[in-house]
Amino acid sequence: MADAQKQQTRSQGKQLNILDRTARWITLPRFIFAATLFFFLTSILFPFYWMISSSFKSRAEISGREPVYIPSEWRLDAYQALFDPESPIGRFGTNIVNSVKVAIPTALIAVILSTLGAYAVARLKFRGKDVLLNSILMVYLFPGVLLIIPLFAMLAQIGAKLGFNVQDNLAVLVVTYLATTLPVALYMLANYFRTIPAEIEQAALIDGCSRMGVIWRITLPLAVPALVSVAIYTFMIAWNEFLYALVFLNSRELFTMPIKINTIYNEPQSIPHVVMAASTLMTLPVVFLFLALERFLTEGLSAGSVKG
């Protein structure tokens, strides 16, 4: 009995020591910081959790008056309905492929064109350079609603002369996305290229390297963080864009994911769990892309340092 009382006294003493250390560590600034961090993490992560968990709920659970935070059973009915070829809301795999066909070319072309244009603005000297850069950025200030009508009319006239149809054409949709993403991509890269010491490029030019060789061998390796940022930015815009796709696409076989999700949402029968499942499939690739390139961004920042 005495040994048991001693062990109990020791355990109580350890608990008091831990509580005393915790009380000493938690100061008012640390408490405010922890509370603020918890609030922001909750406000950011909870909507993602609600979306993912709702995709596994039944229609009764997601449509009930009382919120259900954890599904009683993790059902795959919503995901099966999305990929059912006989269902009117099915064939979601085709919509995923259409979004990939639009988003990846938009990101690649935007990176290539903005790299060349930004390098010219940052390194070459010509008249009206500042006016050109500011005017390009001004285009980005106009909302897409104002640009879509003149852009559609211009592309329709070009299509009539060259013999291609503007509507139901994914390549034309890529061009419209480039018109909205290139200005800010060019501005981002131009500012980053200015931070790269020009002496490195001048030394390569003196050694006999061509201008394109300088861009390929020196400038691009040092600008990896900016290039990846521009690629992610343009990819996300093309992946999530709704307005231009709604105007330029009429065929259900060519719908991108945002248009398909809107179609599912406007179905006569309420199927919110299917909407949540489609939204989950649309959101997760962007999250995985960012997490996969986070290490690459860090490596690019360290590789972009100038050695003395």
Contacts in CASP RR format, 6 or more apart in sequence:
PFRMAT RR
TARGET T0000
AUTHOR 0000-0000-0000
METHOD contacts of the structure
MODEL  1
MADAQKQQTRSQGKQLNILDRTARWITLPRFIFAATLFFFLTSILFPFYW
MISSSFKSRAEISGREPVYIPSEWRLDAYQALFDPESPIGRFGTNIVNSV
KVAIPTALIAVILSTLGAYAVARLKFRGKDVLLNSILMVYLFPGVLLIIP
LFAMLAQIGAKLGFNVQDNLAVLVVTYLATTLPVALYMLANYFRTIPAEI
EQAALIDGCSRMGVIWRITLPLAVPALVSVAIYTFMIAWNEFLYALVFLN
SRELFTMPIKINTIYNEPQSIPHVVMAASTLMTLPVVFLFLALERFLTEG
LSAGSVKG
48 283 0 8 1.000
51 276 0 8 1.000
51 279 0 8 1.000
51 280 0 8 1.000
51 283 0 8 1.000
52 276 0 8 1.000
52 280 0 8 1.000
53 69 0 8 1.000
53 70 0 8 1.000
53 71 0 8 1.000
54 62 0 8 1.000
54 272 0 8 1.000
54 273 0 8 1.000
54 276 0 8 1.000
55 78 0 8 1.000
55 79 0 8 1.000
55 273 0 8 1.000
55 276 0 8 1.000
55 277 0 8 1.000
55 279 0 8 1.000
55 280 0 8 1.000
56 71 0 8 1.000
56 73 0 8 1.000
56 74 0 8 1.000
56 75 0 8 1.000
56 76 0 8 1.000
56 78 0 8 1.000
56 273 0 8 1.000
57 68 0 8 1.000
57 71 0 8 1.000
57 75 0 8 1.000
57 273 0 8 1.000
58 71 0 8 1.000
58 72 0 8 1.000
58 73 0 8 1.000
58 75 0 8 1.000
58 77 0 8 1.000
58 273 0 8 1.000
59 270 0 8 1.000
59 271 0 8 1.000
59 272 0 8 1.000
59 273 0 8 1.000
61 68 0 8 1.000
61 71 0 8 1.000
61 72 0 8 1.000
62 68 0 8 1.000
62 272 0 8 1.000
62 273 0 8 1.000
62 276 0 8 1.000
63 270 0 8 1.000
63 272 0 8 1.000
77 273 0 8 1.000
78 271 0 8 1.000
78 273 0 8 1.000
78 274 0 8 1.000
78 276 0 8 1.000
78 277 0 8 1.000
79 277 0 8 1.000
79 281 0 8 1.000
81 87 0 8 1.000
81 89 0 8 1.000
81 90 0 8 1.000
81 271 0 8 1.000
81 274 0 8 1.000
81 277 0 8 1.000
82 89 0 8 1.000
82 90 0 8 1.000
82 92 0 8 1.000
82 93 0 8 1.000
82 274 0 8 1.000
82 277 0 8 1.000
82 278 0 8 1.000
82 281 0 8 1.000
83 90 0 8 1.000
83 91 0 8 1.000
83 92 0 8 1.000
83 93 0 8 1.000
84 90 0 8 1.000
84 91 0 8 1.000
85 91 0 8 1.000
88 267 0 8 1.000
89 263 0 8 1.000
89 264 0 8 1.000
89 267 0 8 1.000
89 271 0 8 1.000
89 274 0 8 1.000
92 257 0 8 1.000
92 260 0 8 1.000
92 278 0 8 1.000
92 281 0 8 1.000
94 253 0 8 1.000
95 255 0 8 1.000
95 256 0 8 1.000
95 257 0 8 1.000
95 259 0 8 1.000
95 260 0 8 1.000
96 257 0 8 1.000
96 281 0 8 1.000
98 170 0 8 1.000
98 254 0 8 1.000
98 255 0 8 1.000
98 256 0 8 1.000
98 257 0 8 1.000
99 238 0 8 1.000
99 239 0 8 1.000
99 256 0 8 1.000
99 257 0 8 1.000
99 282 0 8 1.000
101 170 0 8 1.000
102 170 0 8 1.000
102 173 0 8 1.000
102 174 0 8 1.000
102 177 0 8 1.000
102 238 0 8 1.000
102 245 0 8 1.000
102 256 0 8 1.000
103 235 0 8 1.000
103 238 0 8 1.000
103 239 0 8 1.000
104 235 0 8 1.000
105 174 0 8 1.000
106 174 0 8 1.000
106 177 0 8 1.000
106 178 0 8 1.000
106 181 0 8 1.000
106 234 0 8 1.000
106 235 0 8 1.000
106 237 0 8 1.000
106 238 0 8 1.000
107 231 0 8 1.000
107 232 0 8 1.000
107 234 0 8 1.000
107 235 0 8 1.000
107 238 0 8 1.000
108 231 0 8 1.000
109 174 0 8 1.000
109 178 0 8 1.000
110 178 0 8 1.000
110 181 0 8 1.000
110 182 0 8 1.000
110 185 0 8 1.000
110 230 0 8 1.000
110 231 0 8 1.000
110 234 0 8 1.000
111 185 0 8 1.000
111 227 0 8 1.000
111 230 0 8 1.000
111 231 0 8 1.000
111 234 0 8 1.000
113 178 0 8 1.000
113 182 0 8 1.000
113 186 0 8 1.000
114 182 0 8 1.000
114 185 0 8 1.000
114 186 0 8 1.000
114 188 0 8 1.000
114 189 0 8 1.000
114 230 0 8 1.000
115 189 0 8 1.000
115 215 0 8 1.000
115 220 0 8 1.000
115 223 0 8 1.000
115 227 0 8 1.000
116 215 0 8 1.000
117 186 0 8 1.000
117 189 0 8 1.000
117 190 0 8 1.000
118 185 0 8 1.000
118 186 0 8 1.000
118 187 0 8 1.000
118 188 0 8 1.000
118 189 0 8 1.000
118 190 0 8 1.000
118 192 0 8 1.000
118 193 0 8 1.000
119 189 0 8 1.000
119 193 0 8 1.000
119 215 0 8 1.000
119 219 0 8 1.000
120 126 0 8 1.000
121 129 0 8 1.000
121 132 0 8 1.000
121 133 0 8 1.000
121 186 0 8 1.000
121 190 0 8 1.000
121 193 0 8 1.000
122 189 0 8 1.000
122 190 0 8 1.000
122 191 0 8 1.000
122 193 0 8 1.000
122 194 0 8 1.000
123 193 0 8 1.000
123 198 0 8 1.000
123 201 0 8 1.000
133 186 0 8 1.000
133 187 0 8 1.000
133 190 0 8 1.000
136 182 0 8 1.000
136 183 0 8 1.000
136 186 0 8 1.000
136 187 0 8 1.000
137 183 0 8 1.000
137 184 0 8 1.000
137 187 0 8 1.000
139 147 0 8 1.000
139 179 0 8 1.000
139 183 0 8 1.000
140 180 0 8 1.000
140 183 0 8 1.000
140 184 0 8 1.000
140 187 0 8 1.000
144 180 0 8 1.000
144 243 0 8 1.000
144 244 0 8 1.000
145 243 0 8 1.000
147 179 0 8 1.000
147 180 0 8 1.000
148 176 0 8 1.000
148 243 0 8 1.000
148 244 0 8 1.000
148 247 0 8 1.000
151 176 0 8 1.000
151 179 0 8 1.000
152 166 0 8 1.000
152 247 0 8 1.000
152 248 0 8 1.000
155 166 0 8 1.000
155 172 0 8 1.000
155 175 0 8 1.000
155 176 0 8 1.000
156 166 0 8 1.000
159 165 0 8 1.000
159 166 0 8 1.000
164 172 0 8 1.000
166 172 0 8 1.000
166 248 0 8 1.000
167 248 0 8 1.000
167 249 0 8 1.000
167 250 0 8 1.000
168 248 0 8 1.000
168 249 0 8 1.000
168 250 0 8 1.000
168 251 0 8 1.000
168 254 0 8 1.000
169 248 0 8 1.000
170 254 0 8 1.000
172 248 0 8 1.000
173 244 0 8 1.000
173 245 0 8 1.000
173 248 0 8 1.000
173 249 0 8 1.000
174 238 0 8 1.000
176 244 0 8 1.000
176 248 0 8 1.000
177 234 0 8 1.000
177 237 0 8 1.000
177 238 0 8 1.000
177 241 0 8 1.000
177 244 0 8 1.000
180 237 0 8 1.000
180 244 0 8 1.000
181 233 0 8 1.000
181 234 0 8 1.000
181 237 0 8 1.000
181 238 0 8 1.000
184 233 0 8 1.000
185 230 0 8 1.000
185 233 0 8 1.000
185 234 0 8 1.000
188 226 0 8 1.000
188 229 0 8 1.000
188 230 0 8 1.000
188 233 0 8 1.000
189 223 0 8 1.000
189 226 0 8 1.000
189 227 0 8 1.000
189 230 0 8 1.000
192 223 0 8 1.000
192 225 0 8 1.000
192 226 0 8 1.000
193 219 0 8 1.000
193 223 0 8 1.000
193 226 0 8 1.000
196 219 0 8 1.000
196 222 0 8 1.000
196 223 0 8 1.000
197 306 0 8 1.000
200 218 0 8 1.000
200 222 0 8 1.000
200 306 0 8 1.000
201 214 0 8 1.000
201 218 0 8 1.000
201 219 0 8 1.000
204 213 0 8 1.000
204 214 0 8 1.000
204 217 0 8 1.000
204 218 0 8 1.000
205 211 0 8 1.000
205 214 0 8 1.000
209 217 0 8 1.000
220 227 0 8 1.000
221 303 0 8 1.000
221 304 0 8 1.000
222 303 0 8 1.000
222 304 0 8 1.000
224 296 0 8 1.000
224 297 0 8 1.000
224 299 0 8 1.000
224 300 0 8 1.000
224 303 0 8 1.000
224 304 0 8 1.000
225 297 0 8 1.000
225 300 0 8 1.000
225 301 0 8 1.000
225 304 0 8 1.000
228 293 0 8 1.000
228 296 0 8 1.000
228 297 0 8 1.000
228 300 0 8 1.000
229 297 0 8 1.000
232 289 0 8 1.000
232 290 0 8 1.000
232 293 0 8 1.000
235 286 0 8 1.000
235 289 0 8 1.000
236 286 0 8 1.000
239 257 0 8 1.000
239 282 0 8 1.000
239 285 0 8 1.000
239 286 0 8 1.000
240 258 0 8 1.000
240 282 0 8 1.000
240 286 0 8 1.000
241 256 0 8 1.000
241 258 0 8 1.000
242 258 0 8 1.000
242 259 0 8 1.000
242 262 0 8 1.000
245 255 0 8 1.000
245 256 0 8 1.000
245 258 0 8 1.000
245 259 0 8 1.000
246 259 0 8 1.000
246 262 0 8 1.000
249 255 0 8 1.000
249 256 0 8 1.000
249 259 0 8 1.000
252 263 0 8 1.000
255 263 0 8 1.000
257 278 0 8 1.000
257 281 0 8 1.000
257 282 0 8 1.000
258 282 0 8 1.000
260 278 0 8 1.000
261 275 0 8 1.000
261 278 0 8 1.000
261 279 0 8 1.000
261 282 0 8 1.000
264 271 0 8 1.000
264 274 0 8 1.000
264 275 0 8 1.000
264 278 0 8 1.000
265 275 0 8 1.000
END
